[in-house]
Amino acid sequence: MVAWNASTNDETVRTRIEERLRSNGITRPIATRVKVTVQEGHVTLAGTVDRTSELIEAERIARLTDGV
């Protein structure tokens, strides 16, 4: 786990993740069904996916986003 970067606020991290979910070819179909919550750099993804690959990619996107 990467330490939370206090200079990156939770709202910015949430917005970055949502944008990346919408722009990714694998997660685009589920982007509107996934709620992203960020609290002190800890991300929660909640919603439904159609394929395991969408779940894996959404998690990967969240983990690789600066500030997480």
Disulfide bonds with the S-S distance in Angstrom:
none
